[in-house]
Amino acid sequence: MEKFDYKTALKNIPHKPGIYQFWDTERELIYIGKAKDLRNRVTSYFNKDTNVNAKTRVLVSKIRDISFTIVDTEVDAWLLENSLIKKHQPRYNVMLKDDKTYPWIIIKNERFPRIFWTRRIVKDGSKYLGPYASVSMMHAILGLIKETYPLRTCNLALTKQNIDAGKFRVCLEYQLGNCKGPCQDYQTEDDYNNSIEEIKDILNGRIGAVLREMKTEMDNAITNMNYELAHRLKRKFELLENYQSKSTVVNSSITDIDVFSIASEEKIAFVNYLKVMNGTIIQTQTIELKKRLDESDEELLTLAITEFRGRYNSDSKEIIVPFNIDLDGSNVKFTVPKLGEKHKLLDLSQKNVQFFKKERIDQYEKLNPEIRIDRLLTQMMKDLRMNQLPRHIECFDNSNFQGKYPVSAIVVFRDGKPSKKDYRHFNVKTVVGPDDFATMEEAVLRRYRRVLDEDTGLPQLIVIDGGKGQLSSAVKSLKLLGIDKQVTIIGIAKRLEEIYYPGDQYPMYLDKKTETLKVIQHLRDEAHRFGITFHRKKRDKGTLATELELIEGIGKTTAEKLLKYFKSVKKIREANTETLQEVVNGKQAKAIVAYFAGE
């Protein structure tokens, strides 16, 4: 393949804001980007010291031509980039996943305008409000409007000439009180349009102004003793006030702002948008962005802001974001709130995006369980500072009873789940007394000496149930076997769930909610359960054998033979001399019968 002479191409690119386009050998547009400084940004793609992302390297290898467009400000570049990406959808650009056609509320461009919802936008002069990501929310608003304002639902051509000519007759909707009969001139156009203006205010979040005006009209009606009108206005007032109380989430002094938050994963990101007018959230939506390169959260959020503001025709002068966005030439104020009502809004947006992310990832993982495994193992690798995925994990735990019956247990997890067929336990052979460190040293040494001898494969991660002492003992055995550099080994202490690494003075604390800690806790608890079960069996057997040794002529070996044959002391107690002689001699059988007879 012909090599691209990027150095010559870079010389023609100016130090100006604008957008750049990468083309491949087939003259196909493969990437569009924006930059505050075109020369510096495009040059960075060909800098081998900084270009470490594998996907970016693939992109650069396909570039055969570069074109660019200069604009006045970075904001102009921002807007142009967004429109070109939507038009051309280059292979390596972030993909906005939004396959729905969201509904809008339309105020029809006609005399006595109808109000209804639609998914199609027609450029006929009608007013479109939305789109509404929540269909139920949209229907709730339309229901409120229908209950509060009697409007026509027919599609008659209500021109002045037609009405004056008496072409129409009122329908059932008029009889039910759902329409005031403009078709027969029972309602004036001014009165109808006053209702439409109030509805526009409600849909734009300016309910407070509508309520104040309605309160004035209600007071005037009472003063004029028009109690029927006052009653109707009072009912409308209560409906709108109830709607406002459900939709107001912040101080009404927050008049017109946009709120954005982002939650990012390795291959996808999610962005939530809230539109706030007069303390009321009037629009909300979350979208998914599929990453193509190693895009930063700032790049993704900037792209989503452009998309949302264009989609909702927002011209708010203030945008609340979770981190600073550097956008020169913008007349928009970016705010990163730390306290107060604006911080509550940002927190609400972040809760929404986190919920959406969890819900969407859960859907993906139900359809493709391997996605969850890869995500979990990747997260564990990052959290535990490993250089390989922990597909095979082993965890050790020790048990003893007042220094007696020491045992060690090992449990095995594969791909984040217990592999019970691989569980093992050890009777401690070389340790005398309650020495937990020496017990751990023996268990680890025996385990991995056998693994090496049988070549069954080392785990990527070893978890030791205990703090620095137990961890040091385990590491000592790994060093003896020469494998201490081949695996990651950590210790987990019970008190504060702190994680210890060999040689580190201070422990690491994982977030209590992280999946990595939950898997480690599951390992530790499973090892403890498996070890305790084995330990109890051994201890019970040892305790029973000790009781039988109290009988004259019965030693440890004979006691164990009796228990192995009869299974329990109860059956030994119930056995007669002849039955006992199947295991012991006649003298021992008589001694056992006499012992239990004299209890």
N, C-alpha and C positions, 0 to 999 in steps of 0.2 A: 504494500500500500504506500502511495506517495506520502512522504513526510511533509507535515505542515510547517511552513516557515513563519512561526508565530512572532519572531522578533521584528520582522519587517512589518507585519500587520499591526503590532503594538505601537510602532512609531507614528502611525496615522491617527491614533486614538487620542483625543484631547483630554486635558485635565478639567472636564466640565461635568455637570450633572446630566444624567440621561439614562437611556436603556440600551442594553447590548443584546445581540442575538448571535447564537452559535449555529452553524450549518454543517451538515456532514457531507460526505463525498457524493451523495445522491442529490445534493442541494435541498435536503429536507431540514426544516427548522427543528432543532433538538432541544434548545434551551433559550429562555428569555430571562434577563435579570435587570435590576436597576442599580444605580450607583450614584453616590454623591460626587465621586471622582472616577470617571470612566476608565482612565488609563491605569490608575492604581488598582481598581477592582479587577479588571480583566487580567492584568499582569499577575495578580495573586494566584490565578488558576494554573499558571505555568511555573510557579515557584516550587521547586521540589522539596524545599525545607518545610514549607507549610502545607503543602498538598499531600496529606497523609490519608485522607478518606478514600476507601477503595472505590466507591461509586463515583466520586469526583474524578478519580484517575481514569476510569472507564469513559466518562464523559469527555475529558480532555483528549483522550486517544482518538476520539471520533471527530474532533473539530477539524474542518477543512477550510472554513471561512468565518470571518467575523464581520458583522455589520453593527452600526450603532445609530442612535438618534439623540441629538442634543436637545435638552429642554431648559427652561429658565430656572426652575427650582427642583429640589428633591421631591417635593409634593407632586409636581407635574410628572416626574419619573415614576413615582408611586402609582398614580392613576393610570398612566399609559401602560405600565407593565401589567397591571391587573386586566385591562381591557384586551391587550394582545394575547395574554395567557388564555383568557376565556375564548377568544376567537380561534387561536391556532392549536391550543392544548398540546404543547411540545412534550415529548416523551420523558424528559428529565425534570420537568417542573412539578411542583406540588399539585396534586390532584384534589380538587374540592369534591368530596363525595356528597352529593345532594340530588338524588334522583327523584325527589318528590316535586310535584307542582303544588305549591302552597296556595290556599284560598285567600281571596281579598274580599273586603266589603266595598261594594260599589255604590256611589250616589250618582244615579243616571243623569246624563246631560239632556234634560227634557223639562217641559213645563210640568209642575207638580212632580218633582223627581221621586222615582221609586228607590228604595234601599234594599239590596239583597246581596248574596255572596256569589262569587264566581271564581273559577280557576283560569279564565282566559281574560287577558288584558287587550282591549280594543281601543285604538287611539281615535275616540269619537268625542273627546272633550269631557267625558265623564270623570268624576273624582274617585280614585281608588285609594283605599286605606288598608294598610297591611304590608306584607303578607302575614298571615297568622300561622305560626308553627303549631299552635294548639287549636285544633278544630273545635273542641269542646268549649274553649274560651271564646272563640268567635261566635258560636251559637248562643252562648250565654249573653254576650253583648247584644246580639240581634234580638234575643228574647226580651231583654231589658228595654230596648228601643220600641219594640212592638207593644209592650205592656204600658209604656209611658207616653208614647206619641202615636195617635191614630193617623196612619198613613195609608195611601192607596196601594194595592197590590196588583191591580189590573194593568194591562198593557195598552189601554185605550189611548188614542191620540187626542189628548185634552187641550187642543188649541182653543183660543178664544172664540173663533168662528164656529167650531163644532159645538162648544158649550152653549153659545148664544142661539144656535140653531136648534137646540134641544134634541140632539142626536142620541143622547144617552139617558139611561135610567139607573137610579141607585140600585145596588145589588145587596145580597145578604150581609156582606161585611159592614154596610152602613147600618142595617137593622141591628146587628150585634154590637155596634158601637166601636168597631175596629177601624172605621173610616168616617170622615166628616162629610163625604159626598161632594168633592170638588167637581165631579162630572156633571152635576146639576147646579153648580154655582152656589152650593150650600156653604162652602168654605172659600174664603178669598185666597188669592195667590199670596198676598203678603203674610197672612196668618200661617199658611202652609210653609212658606219659606222661613218664617221665624223658627218654626220647629226644626227645619233642616239645619239652620245655623246652630241651634242648641245641640243637635245631634253631632255635628262636626266638632263642636267643642268637647263633647263627651268622648268621642273617638280619639281626639288628640290629647286627652288627659286633663282638659281644663274644666273638670266637673265643679270645682269650687266656684268659678264665675257663674256657671249655670244655676247653682244652688242659691247664690246671693241674689241673683235677679228673680228667681222664682219666689224667694222669701219676700222680696219687695212686692211682687204681684199679689201674693197671698195676703199680706198685711193690707194692701189697698182694697182687695176684695172684701175683707172683713169690715174695713172702715165704711165701705159703700153698702154693707149688709147684703152682699152677694155671696151668701153662705154656700150655695151649690158649687160656684166656681172655686171658692176657698177650699172646699172639701176635695175637689178634684186636684187642685194644686198641691194640697197637703199630701195626698196619696202619691203623686209624682215625686214630691220632695223626699218622702220617706224611702221610696224605691231607689232613687239616685243616691241618697245618703247612705243607705245600706250597701249599695254597690261600691261607693267610695271607701267605706270602712274596710271592705274586704280587699280592695286593690291598693290602698295607700300603705306603703311600707316604710317611708321615710318622711322627714319634715317637708311640708309643702313648699318651703322656701327654695328647695332644689327644683328649679323650673324646667331646665332642658339640658340633659346630659346623656351621654352614651357610656355604658359600662362594659368592659371586656375582661375575660380571664381565660387562661389556657391550661390544659393538662396534656402533657406530652409523654408518649411512649417511644420505643426504639424506631418503629416504622410508621406510626400514626400519631396524630395530635387532634385534640378537640378544643374548640373555642366557643365560649358562651357569650351571648350578647343580650344586654338589657337596655331598653329604651325607657328613660324616665322623664315624665312631664308632670310638673307641679306635684312632686312627691308620689306620683302614681306610675307603676310599671305598665306601659301600654303595649309593649312588644317584648318578646323574649324568644330566643332560638339558639340551639347549639348545633354546630356543624362539625363534620369530621374531615380532616385533611390527611391525605396519604402522602407520606414523605417519599421523595425520589432520590434526593441527595442527603447530605448531613445538615439539613437546614436547622438554624438556631430557632429558639422559641421567639426571639424578637422578629426574625424574618417571617415566621409563620403568622404571628399575631398581626404584624403590619399588613400582610396579605389579607387576612380575615377582616380587619378593620375596613379596608377598602371595599371588600365584597359586601359586608353588611350595610355600610353607609350608603352604598350605591343601591342596594336592594330595597332598603327602607327609606330612601330619599332623605336621609338625615343630614342636617346642616348644623348640628349642635356645635357650639364653640368650645366645649369642654369634654374631654374623654378621660374616664377613669380606667387605669390599667394597673396590673400587678407589679410592673417594673418599668423603669425609664425607657422611653422610646426616643431615639435621636432622629428627628425629622426636620431638617432645615427648611426654611421658607414656608412653613405651615402657619396659618392663622388660627390653628386649633391649639388649645392648652391641654397638655397631657398631665394628669394628676395621679400621683401614687399616694393615696391617703393612708395614714397611720392610725388615726383615731376618728371618732365622730360618725355622723350619719353616712358620709361617703364611704367610710371604711366598712360600715355595715352592708352597704350596697355591693361593694367589691367582694365581701365575704359571702353574700348571698349568691353572687355570680359564680364564685369558686365552688360553692357547694353544688350548684346546678351542674357545672362542668364535670366535677368529680363523680357525681351520680350518673351522669350520661356516659362517662368513660367506663365506669364499672359495669353498667348495664350492657353497653355495646361489646365490651371485652368478654363478658360472661356469655353473650350470644355467640361470639366467634368461637369461644373455647368449647361450648357444648357441641357445635358442629365439627370442630377440629380440635380434639383433646390434645394433640401434639403441640398446638400453639400455646396452650397453658403451660405445658411442661417446659418448652423452650423459654417462655417468658419467665417462669419461676426460676429455672436454673440460671438464666442470664442475670436475673436480679440478685440471686445468691452469690454468683461469681463477683459481681460488682461490690456488693455489701461486704463480702468477706475478703476482698482484695486478692482474689485468685486469678490465675492466668489460664484456667481451663474450666469448662462446665463441670459442676459436681454431680455427674450422672450416677456415680457409685459412692455412697457415704457409709461409713461404719462408725458406730458409737460404743464406747466401753463404760461399764459400771461395775462396781465392787459391792459385795454384801458380806457381812459376818455377824455373829451373835455373841456378844461379850468376848470377842477374840477367837471364838470357835467357829467351825464350819465355814471358813472363808471360801467364797466363790467369786468368779468374774463372769460377766455376761457380755456378749457382743450382738448388736442388732445391725441389720443391713438395710439401707434404703437404695432403691434403684429408680431413677427418674422421679425422685421426690416422694416415692411411696414405699411402704414396708415390703421387704422381700423375705417373708417368714421362713421359707425353706432354707435360707442362708444363715438364720440365727444360730449362734453357738454359745455354749457355756464351758467354763473351765473349772475343774477342781484344782485349787492351788496346791502346789507340790513343794515349793522351795521356801515358803515363808512360814515362820513360826511366830504365833502371837498376832495381835491386832495391828499389823503394819500395812496401812492402805497404800502407801507409796510403793512399797516393795511388791505388793500384790498387783498393782497396775503395771509395774515394770515387767513382771513375769508374764502377765496376760498378753501384753502388746508384743513382747519378744516371741512368745510361742506362736501367736497368731500369724505374724508376718514372716517368721522363719518358715512356717509351713506353706504360706502363700508363695514364697520365693521358691521353695523346693518343688512345689507342685505346679508352679507357673500359672496360677489361676487369675492373676491380675490384681494389681494394687488399686485401692480406692483413690479417688481424687481428693477426698476430704475425710479426715479422721476427727471425731468429736470425743473429747474426754469429759466425763461427768465429774467435774471438780475444778478447783482453782489452780494456782501456780504450782503447788507441790505435786499434785497428780499429773499435771501437764509436763513438768520437768522429768518425772519418772518415765513417762511414755516416750518423750523425746530421746531420753538416754538409750532406750531400747532401739529406737529407729536409727540412731547413730551407730550403734553396734552392728546393725544390719546394713548400714551404708545407704539407707533410703530416706534419710531425713530431708533431703533436698527435692525428693521426687513427689512428695505429697504435701498438702496443706493440713496442718494439725492445729486445733484450737481446744481450749477448755471453757466450759460454761459453769459458772458458780451459781448456786441456788439462790443466794440471798437477794441479789439485785439483778440476776440474769446477766451479769457482766461477762463479756467474752475476753479471754486471755490468749495472747499469742506468745510463742517462745521468744524469750529475750526482751519483750516489751515490759517496761516497768509499770505502765498504767493500762487498765483494761479499756475495751471499747464497749460502748453502750449502743445497742440497736434500738430503733423506734419500737415501742411495745406492740404496735399494730402491723409492723412489717411482716410479710410472708416468710422472709428469711428466718426471723426469730421464731416464728410459729413452727417451721419445719425442724429447727434445732431443738425446740422444746418437745416436739413430738418424738424425736429421736431419743432425747434424754429420758422422757417418761416411759417410752416403750422399752428401753434398755433396763430401766429400774423395775418395771413390771416383770419382764422376762427373768431378770436376775433374782428378784424376790421369790418368784414362783419356784424356781429351781432350789433356791436357798432353803425355803420352808420344807420342801420334800426331804432334802438332805438332813436338815435339823431335826425334823420329826422322826426320821429313821434313826438318827443318832441318839435321840432322847429315849426312844423305845428300846433300842439295843442296850443302852446304859441301864434301864430298869431290869432287863433280863439278866444282866451281869451280876445283879444282887443275889441271884439264886446260886446256892453252893454247887460248884462243879460246872457252871456255865461261864465260859469266857466270851471275849468279843467276837471271835470267829464263829463260835457255836450260836451265839445270839443272832448274828446276821444270817446264818443258815436257816434258823427257825423262822425269822421274819420273812425271808425270801420264800419259804415253803408255805407258811400259813397266812402270809399277807398282813396279819394284824395281831396285836397282843390279845385281843378279845377271843380270837379263834384258838390261840395257844392255850388261853385260860379254860376254854370249853372242851379241849381235846382230852381224851383218856390216855392211859399209859401205852396201850397198843398203838394208837395213832401216832403218838409222840415218838415211838421207837422206830418209825420210818425215817426219822432225821437224826435222833440221838440214841445213845445206848440205854439199857434198862435202868441203870443207877441214876442217870441224868433225868430220865423220864419220870421216875418216882419222885425225885427232888422237885421237879417243876410242878407236879400234881400236888405235892405236900405244901409247896410255897403258896400256891393260889388258894388251896383249901384253908389255909391258916390266915388269910387276909382279914 
